[in-house]
Amino acid sequence: MATLEIGSARKAFPALKSGYLYADNAGGSQCLGDVVSRISDYLLHTNVQLGADYFVSVNSTNRVASGAEAARELFNAESVDEIVYGSSSTMLVENLTRAIEADIQAGEEIIITGEHESNAGPWKRLAARKGAVIKLWPATQLPEYPNNPYAVGLQLDTLKPLITGKTRLIAFTACSNILGSLLPVEDIVKTARALAADAGVRKLEFCVDCVAYAPHRQIDVRRWDVDYCYFSFYKVYGPHTSVMYVHTPALTGSLTSLGHHFLDVDTKPYKLQPGGPGYELVYGCTGVPPYLRSLTPSGTLEDAWAAIATHEQALLEPLLEYLRGKTERGVRIVGEEQAGLGRVPTVSFVVVGERAIKSRDVVSAFDRKGNVGIRYGHFYAYTLVDMLEPKVDVNDGVVRISLVHYNTVEEVKRIIGILEEVLA
Ligand SMILES: Cc1ncc(COP(=O)(O)O)c(C=O)c1O
């Protein structure tokens, strides 16, 4: 098993040289120097319209096409014709719900979660337009932690009874941006497809939010057997642009084009891409896979993700151990309490009880240090936070410390040191 060489990993990120402790990575990661160079090179040398026959345009066209290939590789999709670029994940899902509208019938059911609203709001609005029914798959208390009501997660047994012969689409997250928990996507899809088929379903599709997943683990849309899947490169060491995978049968059989009527897009991702994405950003994304491949001697993405997962566990364990040790002080981890491969180092907690502390005040203590960035709130997983019992003020939300592979064990110690002061 290859280990991550943290020094060279960090060198690839110019922002990390300052020594600032970036611990709000689930909000957005730092950007690779190579990605920035590619963006600037595109703008300085190939900034023309795509699709013409002159030399520079051919070069630009190829560069933008290589952005689709980079995303294809990260999704493990079969074809670049299954890759859509857009300005944000939120916008991509909104576009998807417009394009799928004609294939949603009144009375059909769409299952959503309380996780990040990008995979909920657009489906709610679609259901309202079409007379479809929204069902919520709630995060429920994990049986392993009977003493912590905030140790919640999405559990397959809670999903099963929601599936009927009318289920048309299940929209869920592969990883929670608050709880840090990873979902067994393949199992969920297999189980749901079997249950729905037994119930005589017309058509069942899955839309999986991988925004909080993609910085930590390898996506595999083919193994997962999902129809739509998306993530944002600004959380995966790239620029502010996002990608969606659309499985070919869904592209051709479920979606109506959002593109101009005279464009021949029936089997092309342009169906979901009304207008060009930011070309320089798309090209910039081509810097992400080579960086990941550079992380281990084998040069494979598989080994890179394995090395990242191992390093991240080393960050997670001391932080969770420290927080579990503060139970009497009123600290409650929101989500899975133990490190392990079912979890990434996105750690949220609240401080309750007689000496409760607002999440905002915990974060202020970090802000006063001036060299550590963490954040509080609901992080757009509004429904998840709003449904926590006993209630927390949804806008004050949780304290979230979110680490990625370029964080170090020394940084975790610094974070714990500040928490020691706050929780004294
Ligand atoms: C889990 C999750 N899904 C979706 C999004 C939305 O991504 P975007 O900002 O690209 O719309 C975020 C952003 O924080 C997120 O954390």
The ligand as an SDF file (V2000), in Angstrom:
LIG
                    3D

 16 16  0  0  0  0  0  0  0  0999 V2000
  -22.5210   18.2250   -0.8650 C   0  0  0  0  0  0  0  0  0  0  0  0
  -22.6270   19.4280   -1.7450 C   0  0  0  0  0  0  0  0  0  0  0  0
  -23.4200   19.3800   -2.8140 N   0  0  0  0  0  0  0  0  0  0  0  0
  -23.5480   20.4290   -3.6570 C   0  0  0  0  0  0  0  0  0  0  0  0
  -22.8740   21.6030   -3.4420 C   0  0  0  0  0  0  0  0  0  0  0  0
  -23.0990   22.7510   -4.3780 C   0  0  0  0  0  0  0  0  0  0  0  0
  -22.0430   22.9100   -5.2750 O   0  0  0  0  0  0  0  0  0  0  0  0
  -21.9720   24.2320   -6.1550 P   0  0  0  0  0  0  0  0  0  0  0  0
  -21.4520   25.3110   -5.2780 O   0  0  0  0  0  0  0  0  0  0  0  0
  -21.0140   23.8860   -7.2680 O   0  0  0  0  0  0  0  0  0  0  0  0
  -23.3360   24.5170   -6.6640 O   0  0  0  0  0  0  0  0  0  0  0  0
  -22.0430   21.7200   -2.3260 C   0  0  0  0  0  0  0  0  0  0  0  0
  -21.3480   22.9800   -2.0390 C   0  0  0  0  0  0  0  0  0  0  0  0
  -20.9950   23.2680   -0.9150 O   0  0  0  0  0  0  0  0  0  0  0  0
  -21.9150   20.5880   -1.4570 C   0  0  0  0  0  0  0  0  0  0  0  0
  -21.1280   20.6310   -0.3790 O   0  0  0  0  0  0  0  0  0  0  0  0
  1  2  1  0
  2  3  1  0
  2 15  2  0
  3  4  2  0
  4  5  1  0
  5  6  1  0
  5 12  2  0
  6  7  1  0
  7  8  1  0
  8  9  2  0
  8 10  1  0
  8 11  1  0
 12 13  1  0
 12 15  1  0
 13 14  2  0
 15 16  1  0
M  END
$$$$
